[in-house]
Amino acid sequence: DSHGAKLVRVIRKIAQAEARLSAIDSEIAQLKESDHYQLKIRAEEGEKEGRDILVEMASNLEKKIDSAKIELQKIIKGAPNNE
């Protein structure tokens, strides 16, 4: 192997590594835009404030479910009998 051939191989490997790093940067950018990542950030920020965002979200969801159940019961009571 000549020095020139070795140099060409090294240059190719560097180019491959740079391409992979670019792909990784793109993947990281996509992950940071995901809902899961945004939730992670919100949870971390809440934790700094002494809050548990997931517990708060669960509580809000339970309230919405309870409200929906009440509305459903109102609809059922107001509906004419299907006899």
Phi and psi restraints in degrees (value plus and minus 20) as a CYANA .aco file:
   2 SER   PHI    -103.2   -63.2
   2 SER   PSI     143.8   183.8
   3 HIS   PHI     -81.8   -41.8
   3 HIS   PSI     -55.5   -15.5
   4 GLY   PHI     -83.2   -43.2
   4 GLY   PSI     -62.2   -22.2
   5 ALA   PHI     -86.0   -46.0
   5 ALA   PSI     -61.7   -21.7
   6 LYS   PHI     -82.6   -42.6
   6 LYS   PSI     -61.8   -21.8
   7 LEU   PHI     -82.9   -42.9
   7 LEU   PSI     -61.0   -21.0
   8 VAL   PHI     -82.2   -42.2
   8 VAL   PSI     -63.1   -23.1
   9 ARG   PHI     -83.0   -43.0
   9 ARG   PSI     -63.0   -23.0
  10 VAL   PHI     -83.3   -43.3
  10 VAL   PSI     -62.9   -22.9
  11 ILE   PHI     -83.0   -43.0
  11 ILE   PSI     -60.4   -20.4
  12 ARG   PHI     -83.0   -43.0
  12 ARG   PSI     -64.0   -24.0
  13 LYS   PHI     -83.4   -43.4
  13 LYS   PSI     -59.3   -19.3
  14 ILE   PHI     -82.9   -42.9
  14 ILE   PSI     -63.3   -23.3
  15 ALA   PHI     -83.0   -43.0
  15 ALA   PSI     -60.8   -20.8
  16 GLN   PHI     -83.9   -43.9
  16 GLN   PSI     -62.7   -22.7
  17 ALA   PHI     -84.0   -44.0
  17 ALA   PSI     -61.3   -21.3
  18 GLU   PHI     -84.3   -44.3
  18 GLU   PSI     -59.6   -19.6
  19 ALA   PHI     -84.6   -44.6
  19 ALA   PSI     -61.2   -21.2
  20 ARG   PHI     -85.8   -45.8
  20 ARG   PSI     -61.4   -21.4
  21 LEU   PHI     -81.6   -41.6
  21 LEU   PSI     -59.2   -19.2
  22 SER   PHI     -83.8   -43.8
  22 SER   PSI     -62.2   -22.2
  23 ALA   PHI     -83.8   -43.8
  23 ALA   PSI     -60.9   -20.9
  24 ILE   PHI     -83.9   -43.9
  24 ILE   PSI     -62.2   -22.2
  25 ASP   PHI     -78.5   -38.5
  25 ASP   PSI     -61.7   -21.7
  26 SER   PHI     -84.9   -44.9
  26 SER   PSI     -62.5   -22.5
  27 GLU   PHI     -82.3   -42.3
  27 GLU   PSI     -62.4   -22.4
  28 ILE   PHI     -82.6   -42.6
  28 ILE   PSI     -63.3   -23.3
  29 ALA   PHI     -81.1   -41.1
  29 ALA   PSI     -61.5   -21.5
  30 GLN   PHI     -84.9   -44.9
  30 GLN   PSI     -62.3   -22.3
  31 LEU   PHI     -82.6   -42.6
  31 LEU   PSI     -58.9   -18.9
  32 LYS   PHI     -88.0   -48.0
  32 LYS   PSI     -39.0     1.0
  33 GLU   PHI    -109.9   -69.9
  33 GLU   PSI     -27.2    12.8
  34 SER   PHI     -94.4   -54.4
  34 SER   PSI     136.1   176.1
  35 ASP   PHI     -81.7   -41.7
  35 ASP   PSI     -58.1   -18.1
  36 HIS   PHI     -82.8   -42.8
  36 HIS   PSI     -62.4   -22.4
  37 TYR   PHI     -86.6   -46.6
  37 TYR   PSI     -62.1   -22.1
  38 GLN   PHI     -82.3   -42.3
  38 GLN   PSI     -59.3   -19.3
  39 LEU   PHI     -84.3   -44.3
  39 LEU   PSI     -61.6   -21.6
  40 LYS   PHI     -78.4   -38.4
  40 LYS   PSI     -65.4   -25.4
  41 ILE   PHI     -83.0   -43.0
  41 ILE   PSI     -65.3   -25.3
  42 ARG   PHI     -80.9   -40.9
  42 ARG   PSI     -61.1   -21.1
  43 ALA   PHI     -84.6   -44.6
  43 ALA   PSI     -61.9   -21.9
  44 GLU   PHI     -85.0   -45.0
  44 GLU   PSI     -61.7   -21.7
  45 GLU   PHI     -85.6   -45.6
  45 GLU   PSI     -61.7   -21.7
  46 GLY   PHI     -82.6   -42.6
  46 GLY   PSI     -60.4   -20.4
  47 GLU   PHI     -81.1   -41.1
  47 GLU   PSI     -58.2   -18.2
  48 LYS   PHI     -83.0   -43.0
  48 LYS   PSI     -48.6    -8.6
  49 GLU   PHI    -112.3   -72.3
  49 GLU   PSI     -16.1    23.9
  50 GLY   PHI      59.6    99.6
  50 GLY   PSI       0.3    40.3
  51 ARG   PHI    -131.2   -91.2
  51 ARG   PSI     133.7   173.7
  52 ASP   PHI    -131.9   -91.9
  52 ASP   PSI      78.8   118.8
  53 ILE   PHI     -80.0   -40.0
  53 ILE   PSI     -58.9   -18.9
  54 LEU   PHI     -85.5   -45.5
  54 LEU   PSI     -59.5   -19.5
  55 VAL   PHI     -85.5   -45.5
  55 VAL   PSI     -61.8   -21.8
  56 GLU   PHI     -82.1   -42.1
  56 GLU   PSI     -62.5   -22.5
  57 MET   PHI     -84.5   -44.5
  57 MET   PSI     -61.4   -21.4
  58 ALA   PHI     -83.5   -43.5
  58 ALA   PSI     -61.6   -21.6
  59 SER   PHI     -82.7   -42.7
  59 SER   PSI     -64.9   -24.9
  60 ASN   PHI     -82.1   -42.1
  60 ASN   PSI     -59.6   -19.6
  61 LEU   PHI     -85.5   -45.5
  61 LEU   PSI     -61.2   -21.2
  62 GLU   PHI     -81.5   -41.5
  62 GLU   PSI     -60.7   -20.7
  63 LYS   PHI     -82.7   -42.7
  63 LYS   PSI     -62.3   -22.3
  64 LYS   PHI     -84.6   -44.6
  64 LYS   PSI     -60.1   -20.1
  65 ILE   PHI     -83.6   -43.6
  65 ILE   PSI     -64.6   -24.6
  66 ASP   PHI     -80.2   -40.2
  66 ASP   PSI     -63.2   -23.2
  67 SER   PHI     -83.0   -43.0
  67 SER   PSI     -61.5   -21.5
  68 ALA   PHI     -84.8   -44.8
  68 ALA   PSI     -57.5   -17.5
  69 LYS   PHI     -84.6   -44.6
  69 LYS   PSI     -61.5   -21.5
  70 ILE   PHI     -82.9   -42.9
  70 ILE   PSI     -65.1   -25.1
  71 GLU   PHI     -81.2   -41.2
  71 GLU   PSI     -61.0   -21.0
  72 LEU   PHI     -82.5   -42.5
  72 LEU   PSI     -62.9   -22.9
  73 GLN   PHI     -83.0   -43.0
  73 GLN   PSI     -58.9   -18.9
  74 LYS   PHI     -82.6   -42.6
  74 LYS   PSI     -62.1   -22.1
  75 ILE   PHI     -85.2   -45.2
  75 ILE   PSI     -63.2   -23.2
  76 ILE   PHI     -83.4   -43.4
  76 ILE   PSI     -63.9   -23.9
  77 LYS   PHI     -87.2   -47.2
  77 LYS   PSI     -51.0   -11.0
  78 GLY   PHI    -106.1   -66.1
  78 GLY   PSI     -32.2     7.8
  79 ALA   PHI     -98.3   -58.3
  79 ALA   PSI     121.1   161.1
  80 PRO   PHI     -88.0   -48.0
  80 PRO   PSI     132.0   172.0
  81 ASN   PHI     -85.8   -45.8
  81 ASN   PSI     121.7   161.7
  82 ASN   PHI    -117.3   -77.3
  82 ASN   PSI      30.8    70.8
